[in-house]
Amino acid sequence: MNDEAKQASTAQAAGGTVQLIVAILLALGGIVGFYVLESRPEVWMHWVSLAAGFVLGALVFAFSPNGPRFWRFVLEARVELRKVFWPSRQETFTTTMVVLVFVLVASVFFWALDLLLAYATRYFTGQSG
């Protein structure tokens, strides 16, 4: 890769970073506007400020070099989500019951252990009355 190509890719990366920072600042500006305008009698103004900040931030992000990459990630995630094996209703119910029984058994065990240790502590400290 020659120096011109390296400079072009560096400039593009810097531009993407600047756009990302601007998108974040717009979203934060919407949040700040929401709280600053909250005391105004027009209730809708702070909601418009919040929505405008997020929409403008999303638009700037969408047209940055990171936007298409993020969209590609979302589409690939959807493809991978379709490959996931989802258990049946019966399998989910059975697994849930096993977990609940185990939690119940563990709870009773730790309750009994706590009683035993509390009794032993009272006995050895002479507070068993």
PyMOL CGO cylinders between C-alpha atoms (Angstrom):
from pymol import cmd
from pymol.cgo import CYLINDER

trace = [
    CYLINDER, 0.00, 0.00, 0.00, 1.45, 3.37, -0.94, 0.3, 1, 1, 1, 1, 1, 1,
    CYLINDER, 1.45, 3.37, -0.94, 1.57, 6.53, 1.13, 0.3, 1, 1, 1, 1, 1, 1,
    CYLINDER, 1.57, 6.53, 1.13, -1.41, 8.13, -0.65, 0.3, 1, 1, 1, 1, 1, 1,
    CYLINDER, -1.41, 8.13, -0.65, -3.67, 5.17, 0.15, 0.3, 1, 1, 1, 1, 1, 1,
    CYLINDER, -3.67, 5.17, 0.15, -2.51, 5.19, 3.79, 0.3, 1, 1, 1, 1, 1, 1,
    CYLINDER, -2.51, 5.19, 3.79, -3.25, 8.91, 4.06, 0.3, 1, 1, 1, 1, 1, 1,
    CYLINDER, -3.25, 8.91, 4.06, -6.69, 8.46, 2.48, 0.3, 1, 1, 1, 1, 1, 1,
    CYLINDER, -6.69, 8.46, 2.48, -7.63, 5.65, 4.87, 0.3, 1, 1, 1, 1, 1, 1,
    CYLINDER, -7.63, 5.65, 4.87, -6.31, 7.66, 7.84, 0.3, 1, 1, 1, 1, 1, 1,
    CYLINDER, -6.31, 7.66, 7.84, -8.33, 10.69, 6.76, 0.3, 1, 1, 1, 1, 1, 1,
    CYLINDER, -8.33, 10.69, 6.76, -11.45, 8.55, 6.35, 0.3, 1, 1, 1, 1, 1, 1,
    CYLINDER, -11.45, 8.55, 6.35, -10.97, 7.02, 9.81, 0.3, 1, 1, 1, 1, 1, 1,
    CYLINDER, -10.97, 7.02, 9.81, -10.51, 10.47, 11.33, 0.3, 1, 1, 1, 1, 1, 1,
    CYLINDER, -10.51, 10.47, 11.33, -13.65, 11.70, 9.58, 0.3, 1, 1, 1, 1, 1, 1,
    CYLINDER, -13.65, 11.70, 9.58, -15.60, 8.71, 10.89, 0.3, 1, 1, 1, 1, 1, 1,
    CYLINDER, -15.60, 8.71, 10.89, -14.36, 9.43, 14.40, 0.3, 1, 1, 1, 1, 1, 1,
    CYLINDER, -14.36, 9.43, 14.40, -15.39, 13.07, 14.13, 0.3, 1, 1, 1, 1, 1, 1,
    CYLINDER, -15.39, 13.07, 14.13, -18.85, 12.07, 12.88, 0.3, 1, 1, 1, 1, 1, 1,
    CYLINDER, -18.85, 12.07, 12.88, -19.18, 9.57, 15.72, 0.3, 1, 1, 1, 1, 1, 1,
    CYLINDER, -19.18, 9.57, 15.72, -18.27, 12.25, 18.26, 0.3, 1, 1, 1, 1, 1, 1,
    CYLINDER, -18.27, 12.25, 18.26, -20.77, 14.66, 16.68, 0.3, 1, 1, 1, 1, 1, 1,
    CYLINDER, -20.77, 14.66, 16.68, -23.49, 11.98, 16.82, 0.3, 1, 1, 1, 1, 1, 1,
    CYLINDER, -23.49, 11.98, 16.82, -22.79, 11.36, 20.50, 0.3, 1, 1, 1, 1, 1, 1,
    CYLINDER, -22.79, 11.36, 20.50, -22.78, 15.09, 21.23, 0.3, 1, 1, 1, 1, 1, 1,
    CYLINDER, -22.78, 15.09, 21.23, -26.13, 15.52, 19.46, 0.3, 1, 1, 1, 1, 1, 1,
    CYLINDER, -26.13, 15.52, 19.46, -27.67, 12.72, 21.53, 0.3, 1, 1, 1, 1, 1, 1,
    CYLINDER, -27.67, 12.72, 21.53, -26.22, 14.22, 24.71, 0.3, 1, 1, 1, 1, 1, 1,
    CYLINDER, -26.22, 14.22, 24.71, -27.50, 17.63, 23.63, 0.3, 1, 1, 1, 1, 1, 1,
    CYLINDER, -27.50, 17.63, 23.63, -30.98, 16.16, 23.34, 0.3, 1, 1, 1, 1, 1, 1,
    CYLINDER, -30.98, 16.16, 23.34, -30.72, 14.77, 26.85, 0.3, 1, 1, 1, 1, 1, 1,
    CYLINDER, -30.72, 14.77, 26.85, -29.44, 18.09, 28.23, 0.3, 1, 1, 1, 1, 1, 1,
    CYLINDER, -29.44, 18.09, 28.23, -32.22, 19.92, 26.38, 0.3, 1, 1, 1, 1, 1, 1,
    CYLINDER, -32.22, 19.92, 26.38, -34.75, 17.54, 27.91, 0.3, 1, 1, 1, 1, 1, 1,
    CYLINDER, -34.75, 17.54, 27.91, -33.71, 18.49, 31.43, 0.3, 1, 1, 1, 1, 1, 1,
    CYLINDER, -33.71, 18.49, 31.43, -33.14, 22.19, 30.72, 0.3, 1, 1, 1, 1, 1, 1,
    CYLINDER, -33.14, 22.19, 30.72, -36.56, 22.61, 29.10, 0.3, 1, 1, 1, 1, 1, 1,
    CYLINDER, -36.56, 22.61, 29.10, -38.36, 20.51, 31.70, 0.3, 1, 1, 1, 1, 1, 1,
    CYLINDER, -38.36, 20.51, 31.70, -39.31, 23.56, 33.77, 0.3, 1, 1, 1, 1, 1, 1,
    CYLINDER, -39.31, 23.56, 33.77, -41.01, 25.31, 30.84, 0.3, 1, 1, 1, 1, 1, 1,
    CYLINDER, -41.01, 25.31, 30.84, -44.80, 25.38, 30.74, 0.3, 1, 1, 1, 1, 1, 1,
    CYLINDER, -44.80, 25.38, 30.74, -44.84, 23.75, 27.29, 0.3, 1, 1, 1, 1, 1, 1,
    CYLINDER, -44.84, 23.75, 27.29, -44.46, 20.11, 28.30, 0.3, 1, 1, 1, 1, 1, 1,
    CYLINDER, -44.46, 20.11, 28.30, -43.93, 18.91, 24.75, 0.3, 1, 1, 1, 1, 1, 1,
    CYLINDER, -43.93, 18.91, 24.75, -40.79, 21.01, 24.23, 0.3, 1, 1, 1, 1, 1, 1,
    CYLINDER, -40.79, 21.01, 24.23, -38.48, 18.88, 26.33, 0.3, 1, 1, 1, 1, 1, 1,
    CYLINDER, -38.48, 18.88, 26.33, -39.72, 15.71, 24.62, 0.3, 1, 1, 1, 1, 1, 1,
    CYLINDER, -39.72, 15.71, 24.62, -39.14, 17.26, 21.19, 0.3, 1, 1, 1, 1, 1, 1,
    CYLINDER, -39.14, 17.26, 21.19, -35.63, 18.24, 22.30, 0.3, 1, 1, 1, 1, 1, 1,
    CYLINDER, -35.63, 18.24, 22.30, -34.88, 14.70, 23.40, 0.3, 1, 1, 1, 1, 1, 1,
    CYLINDER, -34.88, 14.70, 23.40, -36.29, 13.14, 20.23, 0.3, 1, 1, 1, 1, 1, 1,
    CYLINDER, -36.29, 13.14, 20.23, -34.53, 15.64, 17.96, 0.3, 1, 1, 1, 1, 1, 1,
    CYLINDER, -34.53, 15.64, 17.96, -31.19, 15.00, 19.62, 0.3, 1, 1, 1, 1, 1, 1,
    CYLINDER, -31.19, 15.00, 19.62, -31.50, 11.25, 19.21, 0.3, 1, 1, 1, 1, 1, 1,
    CYLINDER, -31.50, 11.25, 19.21, -32.83, 11.43, 15.65, 0.3, 1, 1, 1, 1, 1, 1,
    CYLINDER, -32.83, 11.43, 15.65, -30.11, 13.85, 14.52, 0.3, 1, 1, 1, 1, 1, 1,
    CYLINDER, -30.11, 13.85, 14.52, -27.45, 11.78, 16.27, 0.3, 1, 1, 1, 1, 1, 1,
    CYLINDER, -27.45, 11.78, 16.27, -28.75, 8.62, 14.61, 0.3, 1, 1, 1, 1, 1, 1,
    CYLINDER, -28.75, 8.62, 14.61, -28.74, 10.30, 11.19, 0.3, 1, 1, 1, 1, 1, 1,
    CYLINDER, -28.74, 10.30, 11.19, -25.18, 11.52, 11.59, 0.3, 1, 1, 1, 1, 1, 1,
    CYLINDER, -25.18, 11.52, 11.59, -24.14, 8.05, 12.73, 0.3, 1, 1, 1, 1, 1, 1,
    CYLINDER, -24.14, 8.05, 12.73, -25.99, 6.38, 9.84, 0.3, 1, 1, 1, 1, 1, 1,
    CYLINDER, -25.99, 6.38, 9.84, -24.13, 8.47, 7.27, 0.3, 1, 1, 1, 1, 1, 1,
    CYLINDER, -24.13, 8.47, 7.27, -20.74, 8.01, 8.92, 0.3, 1, 1, 1, 1, 1, 1,
    CYLINDER, -20.74, 8.01, 8.92, -18.38, 5.18, 7.86, 0.3, 1, 1, 1, 1, 1, 1,
    CYLINDER, -18.38, 5.18, 7.86, -19.48, 3.30, 10.99, 0.3, 1, 1, 1, 1, 1, 1,
    CYLINDER, -19.48, 3.30, 10.99, -23.18, 3.37, 10.03, 0.3, 1, 1, 1, 1, 1, 1,
    CYLINDER, -23.18, 3.37, 10.03, -23.08, 0.79, 7.21, 0.3, 1, 1, 1, 1, 1, 1,
    CYLINDER, -23.08, 0.79, 7.21, -20.81, -1.46, 9.26, 0.3, 1, 1, 1, 1, 1, 1,
    CYLINDER, -20.81, -1.46, 9.26, -23.26, -1.33, 12.17, 0.3, 1, 1, 1, 1, 1, 1,
    CYLINDER, -23.26, -1.33, 12.17, -26.17, -2.11, 9.82, 0.3, 1, 1, 1, 1, 1, 1,
    CYLINDER, -26.17, -2.11, 9.82, -24.23, -5.06, 8.37, 0.3, 1, 1, 1, 1, 1, 1,
    CYLINDER, -24.23, -5.06, 8.37, -23.61, -6.30, 11.93, 0.3, 1, 1, 1, 1, 1, 1,
    CYLINDER, -23.61, -6.30, 11.93, -27.35, -6.11, 12.69, 0.3, 1, 1, 1, 1, 1, 1,
    CYLINDER, -27.35, -6.11, 12.69, -28.22, -8.06, 9.54, 0.3, 1, 1, 1, 1, 1, 1,
    CYLINDER, -28.22, -8.06, 9.54, -25.59, -10.72, 10.28, 0.3, 1, 1, 1, 1, 1, 1,
    CYLINDER, -25.59, -10.72, 10.28, -26.85, -10.98, 13.86, 0.3, 1, 1, 1, 1, 1, 1,
    CYLINDER, -26.85, -10.98, 13.86, -30.36, -11.65, 12.55, 0.3, 1, 1, 1, 1, 1, 1,
    CYLINDER, -30.36, -11.65, 12.55, -28.99, -14.44, 10.35, 0.3, 1, 1, 1, 1, 1, 1,
    CYLINDER, -28.99, -14.44, 10.35, -27.19, -15.98, 13.33, 0.3, 1, 1, 1, 1, 1, 1,
    CYLINDER, -27.19, -15.98, 13.33, -30.31, -15.62, 15.48, 0.3, 1, 1, 1, 1, 1, 1,
    CYLINDER, -30.31, -15.62, 15.48, -32.22, -17.78, 13.02, 0.3, 1, 1, 1, 1, 1, 1,
    CYLINDER, -32.22, -17.78, 13.02, -29.63, -20.53, 13.50, 0.3, 1, 1, 1, 1, 1, 1,
    CYLINDER, -29.63, -20.53, 13.50, -30.23, -20.71, 17.24, 0.3, 1, 1, 1, 1, 1, 1,
    CYLINDER, -30.23, -20.71, 17.24, -31.90, -23.88, 18.55, 0.3, 1, 1, 1, 1, 1, 1,
    CYLINDER, -31.90, -23.88, 18.55, -34.87, -22.80, 20.66, 0.3, 1, 1, 1, 1, 1, 1,
    CYLINDER, -34.87, -22.80, 20.66, -36.14, -25.37, 23.18, 0.3, 1, 1, 1, 1, 1, 1,
    CYLINDER, -36.14, -25.37, 23.18, -39.71, -26.54, 23.04, 0.3, 1, 1, 1, 1, 1, 1,
    CYLINDER, -39.71, -26.54, 23.04, -42.29, -25.46, 25.59, 0.3, 1, 1, 1, 1, 1, 1,
    CYLINDER, -42.29, -25.46, 25.59, -42.01, -28.80, 27.39, 0.3, 1, 1, 1, 1, 1, 1,
    CYLINDER, -42.01, -28.80, 27.39, -38.21, -28.61, 27.57, 0.3, 1, 1, 1, 1, 1, 1,
    CYLINDER, -38.21, -28.61, 27.57, -38.40, -25.07, 28.93, 0.3, 1, 1, 1, 1, 1, 1,
    CYLINDER, -38.40, -25.07, 28.93, -40.95, -26.10, 31.57, 0.3, 1, 1, 1, 1, 1, 1,
    CYLINDER, -40.95, -26.10, 31.57, -38.89, -29.13, 32.62, 0.3, 1, 1, 1, 1, 1, 1,
    CYLINDER, -38.89, -29.13, 32.62, -35.69, -27.11, 32.90, 0.3, 1, 1, 1, 1, 1, 1,
    CYLINDER, -35.69, -27.11, 32.90, -37.47, -24.41, 34.89, 0.3, 1, 1, 1, 1, 1, 1,
    CYLINDER, -37.47, -24.41, 34.89, -38.85, -26.98, 37.33, 0.3, 1, 1, 1, 1, 1, 1,
    CYLINDER, -38.85, -26.98, 37.33, -35.41, -28.55, 37.80, 0.3, 1, 1, 1, 1, 1, 1,
    CYLINDER, -35.41, -28.55, 37.80, -33.92, -25.14, 38.56, 0.3, 1, 1, 1, 1, 1, 1,
    CYLINDER, -33.92, -25.14, 38.56, -36.72, -24.28, 41.01, 0.3, 1, 1, 1, 1, 1, 1,
    CYLINDER, -36.72, -24.28, 41.01, -36.36, -27.60, 42.85, 0.3, 1, 1, 1, 1, 1, 1,
    CYLINDER, -36.36, -27.60, 42.85, -32.60, -27.12, 43.07, 0.3, 1, 1, 1, 1, 1, 1,
    CYLINDER, -32.60, -27.12, 43.07, -33.07, -23.58, 44.42, 0.3, 1, 1, 1, 1, 1, 1,
    CYLINDER, -33.07, -23.58, 44.42, -35.55, -24.90, 47.00, 0.3, 1, 1, 1, 1, 1, 1,
    CYLINDER, -35.55, -24.90, 47.00, -33.17, -27.68, 48.12, 0.3, 1, 1, 1, 1, 1, 1,
    CYLINDER, -33.17, -27.68, 48.12, -30.22, -25.26, 48.29, 0.3, 1, 1, 1, 1, 1, 1,
    CYLINDER, -30.22, -25.26, 48.29, -32.33, -22.75, 50.25, 0.3, 1, 1, 1, 1, 1, 1,
    CYLINDER, -32.33, -22.75, 50.25, -33.35, -25.36, 52.83, 0.3, 1, 1, 1, 1, 1, 1,
    CYLINDER, -33.35, -25.36, 52.83, -29.74, -26.56, 53.11, 0.3, 1, 1, 1, 1, 1, 1,
    CYLINDER, -29.74, -26.56, 53.11, -28.36, -23.06, 53.70, 0.3, 1, 1, 1, 1, 1, 1,
    CYLINDER, -28.36, -23.06, 53.70, -31.18, -22.23, 56.13, 0.3, 1, 1, 1, 1, 1, 1,
    CYLINDER, -31.18, -22.23, 56.13, -30.37, -25.35, 58.15, 0.3, 1, 1, 1, 1, 1, 1,
    CYLINDER, -30.37, -25.35, 58.15, -26.64, -24.58, 58.00, 0.3, 1, 1, 1, 1, 1, 1,
    CYLINDER, -26.64, -24.58, 58.00, -27.33, -21.04, 59.22, 0.3, 1, 1, 1, 1, 1, 1,
    CYLINDER, -27.33, -21.04, 59.22, -29.40, -22.37, 62.14, 0.3, 1, 1, 1, 1, 1, 1,
    CYLINDER, -29.40, -22.37, 62.14, -26.66, -24.85, 63.03, 0.3, 1, 1, 1, 1, 1, 1,
    CYLINDER, -26.66, -24.85, 63.03, -23.91, -22.22, 62.90, 0.3, 1, 1, 1, 1, 1, 1,
    CYLINDER, -23.91, -22.22, 62.90, -26.00, -19.73, 64.90, 0.3, 1, 1, 1, 1, 1, 1,
    CYLINDER, -26.00, -19.73, 64.90, -26.64, -22.40, 67.56, 0.3, 1, 1, 1, 1, 1, 1,
    CYLINDER, -26.64, -22.40, 67.56, -22.94, -23.33, 67.67, 0.3, 1, 1, 1, 1, 1, 1,
    CYLINDER, -22.94, -23.33, 67.67, -21.94, -19.67, 67.96, 0.3, 1, 1, 1, 1, 1, 1,
    CYLINDER, -21.94, -19.67, 67.96, -24.37, -19.08, 70.83, 0.3, 1, 1, 1, 1, 1, 1,
    CYLINDER, -24.37, -19.08, 70.83, -23.20, -22.29, 72.55, 0.3, 1, 1, 1, 1, 1, 1,
    CYLINDER, -23.20, -22.29, 72.55, -19.47, -21.49, 72.31, 0.3, 1, 1, 1, 1, 1, 1,
    CYLINDER, -19.47, -21.49, 72.31, -19.92, -17.84, 73.35, 0.3, 1, 1, 1, 1, 1, 1,
    CYLINDER, -19.92, -17.84, 73.35, -22.03, -18.80, 76.36, 0.3, 1, 1, 1, 1, 1, 1,
    CYLINDER, -22.03, -18.80, 76.36, -25.18, -17.00, 75.18, 0.3, 1, 1, 1, 1, 1, 1,
    CYLINDER, -25.18, -17.00, 75.18, -27.36, -20.10, 74.84, 0.3, 1, 1, 1, 1, 1, 1,
    CYLINDER, -27.36, -20.10, 74.84, -29.37, -19.02, 77.88, 0.3, 1, 1, 1, 1, 1, 1,
]
cmd.load_cgo(trace, "trace")
